[in-house]
Amino acid sequence: MLVALFRHVVEEGALRMVQFGTLVNVLGQADMGDSAPVRGMIHTSNGQFEAYVKRVIHEDRLAAELFAFLIARSVGLPVPDAVVVSIPPAFGPHPIGFGSIAINHPNLFQGMRSYSPTARSLLRAWPKVIDAVCFDEWIGNSDRHPGNVLSDGNGNFWLIDHDKAILAELMQPDALSFFNELFNAVDSGKFGPERDEYRRKVEETMSIYQSIGLNGVLANAGGIQQANGVPEMADWLGMRQSHLLKLGCERVPVQQMGIFP
């Protein structure tokens, strides 16, 4: 059983960056993201914590969350601490979930499906926004709507909800993601030297991402790497990594000079 597998690898230390916990109390339905998480208390070897827990039906979607978390942490992007959660039968039919330790800040974008002018302005000023744009392109994330970006209102952001990323069976590794919502939110209105600088930073970031030792990063995912369909996801991420600079150039193409003054 997947729960037993994860308990074993966590106890053995194979998941060095991810905790294992048990849901002990449900506090209510969470009004964040679009994967119907619950807000609850989880018990771990380090104590009890409030967390947002999404029930997982398919092993590959748990792997998507874990892989995205590990890659984000490896490139210095802010994501909440991750927990693989055992869910007792009293709380529902699915025995495992992915948990994010609660961040006690209000979410400016709660309930919104598109980025407001205020949200765009705050995101454009965020020092890590290009890192986040390139990260979403790498993992093929087309679901970065405002509900999946947490903010404290003071220019700090956290990225959540990656279960719809790394769809290896649907997206070619050398093709742009179907949508890059974060790119669309921060790119509009950039022209001339400003857009040239933006393109330069995207290329620089993609070059850095392309040099990361992905196998070492994903090794922290422990036994999930042997689950059904997951090796193909890891292979897809590796193949896509080799195309990141090309994808960055395609996402921010060189501006065409007009023929009229």
N, C-alpha and C positions, 0 to 999 in steps of 0.2 A: 504494500500500500504506500502511496506517495507520502502520506503523513509520517509513517514509520521511517521511510527513507530519509526524509528531511530531519527528523529528530536524531537519527543516527549521525548524519553528516555534520549537523550543528554541534552535537556533543563531542564529536571527534575533532572539531575545529576546522572543518573543511570550508564552512561558510564564515570566513573571518570577518566579513563586513556586514553580515546580515544576521539578525537575531532570530531565534525561534520562540514562539509564545503560544499561549492558549487563551482563547476568548473566554472570559469569566463573567462578563456582564455586558448587556447591550443597553446603552443610554438613550438611543434613539436613532432615527434615520438621519444620515448626514446630508446636508444641503450643499453639496460640492461635487464637482465632476459630473459625469453622466453614466457611471457604472453602478449606481444604486448602492454605495457603501453604507455601512452602519457605523455609528460612533459608539465605541465601547471601551471597556477596560480589558487589557491583556496582561497575562502573567508571564514573565520571562525570568531567566536565571538572574537578571539584574534588578528585579523588582516589578512592580505593576505600573503600567503606563496607559494613558488615554491614547487611543489610536483610531484611525479611520480604516475599516476593514472591508475589502471587496471579496465576496465569495468567488472562488475559481472553479470552473467546471472542466476546462481543458488544460492539460499540463503545459501546452505550448504558450498559453496566455500568461501563466505564472512565470514561465521562462522569459517572456517578453518584458514583464515588469522587472524581473531580477537583472536581466542583461542591460536594460535601459538604466536602471539604478547604478549598476557597476560602472558602465561607461560614463554616465554623468559625473559620478564621484571621481573617476580617473582624470577627467578634464577640468575638474574644479567647479562644476556647476552645482548650484544649491538645489538639493532634493531632500525631502524628509527622510529620516532614518527608516530603514526597511525592516519589516518583520514578516517571516513566514508564519502564518497563524493556523493552529489547529482549532477547528470549530466543533464543539460538542453537538451531538444530535439534538439537544434541547433548543439550539439556536438555528436549526435548519438542516436540510438534507445534504448539503455540500460540505465535506469534512475539512476542507482546506481553503485558506484565503491569503490574500496579500494585504499586509497592513502598512500604513504610514503613520509613524509617531506624530501625534497632533502638534501643530504649530499654533500657538495661541496668539494669532494676529487676525484681524478682520480681513476678509477677502473683498477687495474693491470691486471685483468683477462677478460677484455671485449672481447667478441667474441670467447673465447676459450671454447671448449667442454670437455677438459680433463686437469688435473692439470699438469703444467710444473714442472721441477725440481726446478725452482726458487720459484714457488708458494708453492710447498710442503715444501721447506726449511723454508719459512716465516711462514707457518701455524704451522709447528712443534714447532716453537719458540714462538707461541702465547700462553700466559698464560691461556687463556680460551678455548683452542682447545678441551680438553677433555670434558669440560662442553657442548660445542657445539655438539660434537659427541654423547653424551648421550641424549641431547635434541632432536636431529634428530631421535634417536632410539625411544624415548618416543612418538613423534608425528607421527612416521611411515613415515618420510620424505625420499623418495628415489630420490629426485630431487636437491640435493645440488651440482650442477655442478659449475664450476668457475664463471659463469655469475650470480650466486645467492649468491656470497660472494663479498662484496665490500671491498676495501682496500685503504688506503691512501699512501701505499708504505713505511710506517715507522713502520710496525708491528701492526697496528690497523685495526680491521676488523668489519664489520657489516653484519648481516644475513638478507636476504630478500627473498620474493617470496615463500610463504608457501601454495598456493592454491591447490597444489597437495598432501598435507599431510592430515592425519586423514581420510583415506579412510576406514571407519569402515566396509563398506559392502564387502571389498575385502581382508582385512587382519585380521587374528585372533589376539585377544589382547595379547596372550601369545607367538606369533611367531615373529621371527626377521623380521625387515623390509626387503623388497625385495632387496634393496641396501642401504648401508650407505656410500655414496660417500666420505664424509669427513673422515670417519674412514679409508677407503681404501687409501685415499691420504696421511694420516699421519702415518699409521701403517706399511707400507711396510719397510722392512729392520730392524725391531726391533727383536732382538734375545737375549737369555740369560737374564742376570739381567735387562737389559733395558726393555725388554718385560714384565718381572715379575713386574717391577715398574709401567709400563703402565697399566697392568691389575689391580694392586692394586688401582690405582687412578680411574680407571673406576668403580670398585666396590664401592669405597668410594663415588664417585659422584652419582651413582645410588641409594645408600642407602639414601643420602640426598634428592634426588628427590622423593624417595618413601615416605618420611615423610611429604612432602608439603601438606598443606590443599587445595586440588584442588578445592573444591566447592567454597571456598572463592575467589580464583583466578578467576574462570570463572564467578562468580557473576558480575564482572565488564563488562561482555559482554552485559548486559541489555536484551532488548526484543528479541534479535536474538535467545536466548535460547528456545523460543517457536516456532520458525520457523520450517517449514517442514523438518524432518529428523535430525534436530540439537540435540534434546535430546539424540538420539542414539549415536551421536558423543561424547557428554559429557560423557555418560555412558561408551563408549569404552575407552576414555582417562583414566577414573577412573579405569577400569578393567586392562588396560595395565600398569598403574602406580603400581599396586600391583605385577607385574611381572618384574619390571625394574632390580632388582638385578640379577635375573635369566637370563634376556636378556643380561645384561652386561657380565656375565660369559660366555654365549654362543658366544657373539661377539668377546671376547678375551679369547679363551679357554686356559687351562693350557697346557704348552708345553710338548710334549711327549718326554721322554728320548730315545735316539737311543740305539740300542743293539750293535752297533759296535763303537769302539774307533775312 
